[in-house]
């Protein structure tokens, strides 16, 4: 991820004002259901294999201004977890049957790479409101291994999202910030939202704490999958 970030910095428009932000989130899985094929497969909770311990994951964002009101943002948000547990009943996944009460390894990957264009709709001393559109590349995988038996499904696809950012400046160097990339459709929905308290430590540096929610899934004739994760997060940003 570091080499990708350096590459993004090299392509910034000459003279643009940029911002690099890093974040660490302590994720807790609330729901992670999978069924494939949608007809004939077994719905199982992947969290039974991954366990209930929190999962730390990082992300990096590089933003720059194209004009006083327009800007571009690139997000790199990798996420992967593995764990071993047992199913209480037989599970049919991708045409293979995984027996109950046998150690089974689960692997879950949900990487998110996004490019966002956003427009500053409101800019006052107290408020900043930005709206825009996000192009997301989703890199997802679910894999089960039980002894010599392995089955998995993976997908790399494009997801369009709407972007919203609302900042309310507070007394001193503090501000409250809400940001989300989200969209709902009959086939499923995707939500990545965060509520943060930010401290502007200097004209170039800020730190923030907050809470992030990640939810999404699909329900179609090929598969059913639904995940919901949330957790406390910490971050910092540096302008250049």
C-alpha positions in Angstrom: 0.0 0.0 0.0 2.9 2.3 0.6 4.2 2.0 -2.9 0.7 2.7 -4.3 0.5 5.8 -2.1 3.8 7.1 -3.3 2.6 6.6 -6.9 -0.5 8.6 -6.3 1.5 11.5 -4.9 3.6 11.6 -8.1 0.6 12.1 -10.3 -0.9 15.0 -8.3 -1.6 18.1 -10.5 1.2 20.6 -10.4 0.4 23.3 -7.8 -2.5 21.4 -6.3 -3.1 21.5 -2.5 -3.0 17.9 -1.2 -3.9 16.0 1.9 -2.7 12.5 3.0 -4.7 10.7 5.7 -4.1 7.4 7.4 -6.6 5.5 9.6 -6.6 2.4 11.8 -10.0 0.8 12.7 -10.7 -1.8 15.3 -13.4 -3.7 13.4 -16.0 -5.9 15.1 -18.0 -8.3 12.8 -21.7 -8.1 13.6 -23.0 -10.1 10.6 -21.2 -12.0 7.8 -23.6 -14.3 6.0 -22.8 -16.2 2.8 -24.7 -18.6 0.6 -23.6 -19.9 -2.8 -25.2 -20.9 -5.0 -28.3 -18.9 -4.0 -30.5 -21.9 -4.8 -29.2 -25.1 -3.2 -26.5 -23.6 -1.0 -26.5 -23.3 2.8 -26.6 -19.9 4.5 -23.7 -19.9 7.0 -22.3 -17.3 9.3 -18.6 -16.7 8.4 -18.0 -15.2 11.8 -18.4 -18.6 13.4 -15.1 -19.4 11.8 -13.3 -16.1 12.0 -14.1 -15.7 15.7 -15.4 -12.7 17.7 -12.0 -11.0 18.4 -11.6 -7.5 16.9 -9.8 -7.1 13.6 -7.5 -4.2 13.1 -7.2 -2.8 9.6 -5.8 0.4 8.1 -6.7 2.6 5.2 -5.0 5.5 3.4 -6.6 8.5 1.5 -4.9 11.0 -0.8 -6.9 14.1 -1.7 -6.2 17.2 -3.7 -8.0 20.3 -4.8 -8.6 20.9 -8.5 -10.2 24.3 -7.9 -11.6 26.2 -4.9 -14.7 24.1 -5.0 -13.7 20.8 -6.8 -11.5 18.0 -5.6 -10.4 14.4 -6.1 -9.8 11.7 -3.5 -8.3 8.3 -3.8 -8.9 5.7 -1.1 -7.0 2.4 -0.5 -8.8 0.2 2.1 -7.6 -3.4 2.3 -9.3 -5.9 4.6 -8.6 -9.6 5.1 -9.3 -12.0 8.0 -8.8 -15.7 8.6 -9.9 -18.0 11.4 -10.7 -21.6 12.3 -14.0 -22.8 13.8 -16.6 -25.5 13.4 -20.0 -25.6 11.8 -22.9 -27.0 13.9 -24.7 -28.5 10.9 -23.5 -29.5 7.4 -22.9 -26.6 5.0 -23.1 -26.8 1.2 -20.9 -24.2 -0.4 -20.0 -24.1 -4.1 -21.3 -27.6 -4.6 -19.1 -29.1 -1.8 -20.4 -30.3 1.6 -18.5 -29.3 4.8 -19.3 -31.5 7.7 -20.2 -30.4 11.2 -17.9 -30.4 14.3 -14.8 -30.5 12.1 -12.1 -27.8 12.2 -12.8 -25.5 9.2 -10.7 -22.5 8.1 -12.5 -19.5 6.8 -10.9 -16.8 4.8 -12.6 -13.4 4.1 -11.2 -10.6 1.9 -12.9 -7.4 1.1 -10.5 -4.8 -0.4 -11.9 -1.5 -1.5 -10.2 0.9 -4.0 -12.0 4.1 -4.7 -11.8 7.3 -6.7 -14.1 10.2 -5.7 -14.9 13.5 -7.3 -16.5 16.0 -4.9 -17.9 19.5 -5.1 -18.0 21.9 -2.2 -21.7 22.9 -2.1 -21.6 25.0 1.1 -18.6 26.7 2.7 -19.2 29.1 5.6 -17.3 29.8 8.8 -19.4 27.1 10.6 -20.2 24.6 7.9 -18.7 22.8 5.0 -20.8 20.5 2.8 -19.4 18.4 0.0 -21.3 16.1 -2.4 -19.9 13.9 -5.2 -19.6 10.5 -6.9 -17.3 7.6 -6.1 -16.1 4.9 -8.4 -15.3 1.8 -6.3 -13.4 -1.4 -7.3 -14.4 -4.2 -5.0 -12.0 -7.2 -4.5 -13.9 -9.8 -2.5 -13.2 -13.4 -1.6 -14.7 -16.1 0.7 -12.9 -19.5 1.0 -13.5 -22.5 3.2 -11.0 -25.3 3.9 -11.8 -28.5 5.9 -9.0 -31.0 5.7 -8.3 -31.6 2.0 -11.6 -30.0 1.0 -11.5 -26.4 -0.3 -14.1 -24.3 -1.9 -14.2 -20.5 -2.6 -15.7 -17.7 -4.5 -14.1 -14.4 -5.5 -15.2 -11.3 -7.4 -13.6 -8.1 -8.6 -16.2 -5.6 -9.7 -17.1 -2.0 -10.2 -19.6 -0.3 -7.8 -20.8 3.3 -8.2 -21.5 5.2 -5.0 -22.7 8.6 -3.9 -20.4 10.7 -1.7 -21.4 13.1 1.2 -19.1 15.0 3.6 -20.5 17.3 6.3 -18.2 19.3 8.7 -19.3 21.4 11.6 -16.6 23.6 13.1 -16.6 23.8 16.9 -15.0 26.2 19.3 -11.2 26.2 19.3 -9.5 23.9 16.9 -12.2 21.2 17.0 -14.7 20.1 14.4 -17.3 17.3 14.0 -17.2 15.5 10.6 -19.5 13.0 9.0 -18.5 11.2 5.7 -20.0 8.4 3.7 -19.9 6.6 0.4 -23.1 4.8 -0.1 -25.7 3.5 -2.5 -28.7 1.2 -2.4 -30.3 -0.9 -5.2 -32.7 -3.8 -5.5 -29.8 -6.2 -5.8 -28.1 -5.0 -2.7 -26.5 -2.0 -1.0 -23.1 -0.6 0.1 -22.4 1.8 3.0 -19.1 3.1 4.4 -19.8 5.8 6.9 -17.8 7.5 9.7 -18.6 10.1 12.4 -15.5 11.8 13.7 -14.2 14.4 16.1 -11.2 16.2 14.6 -8.5 18.4 16.2 -6.6 20.7 13.9 -3.2 20.4 15.6 -1.5 22.8 13.2 -2.3 24.5 9.9 -1.0 21.4 8.2 -1.8 18.5 10.6 -4.9 17.1 12.1 -5.8 14.1 14.2 -9.2 12.5 14.8 -11.1 9.8 16.6 -14.5 8.4 15.7 -16.7 5.4 14.7 -17.0 3.7 11.3 -19.7 1.5 9.9 -19.2 -0.8 6.9 -22.2 -2.6 5.5 -23.1 -4.2 2.2 -24.1 -7.3 0.3 -25.8 -8.8 -2.7 -28.9 -11.0 -3.1 -29.3 -12.3 -6.6 -29.8 -15.6 -8.5 -26.1 -16.5 -8.1 -25.3 -15.8 -4.5 -26.4 -14.2 -1.2 -23.9 -12.4 0.9 -24.3 -9.8 3.6 -21.8 -8.3 6.0 -21.9 -5.6 8.7 -18.8 -4.4 10.6 -18.3 -1.4 12.8 -15.6 -0.1 15.1 -13.7 2.7 16.7 -11.1 4.4 14.6 -8.2 6.8 14.9 -6.6 8.8 12.2 -4.3 11.7 11.2 -3.8 13.8 8.2 -1.0 16.0 6.8 -1.3 18.7 4.1 1.4 19.3 1.6 
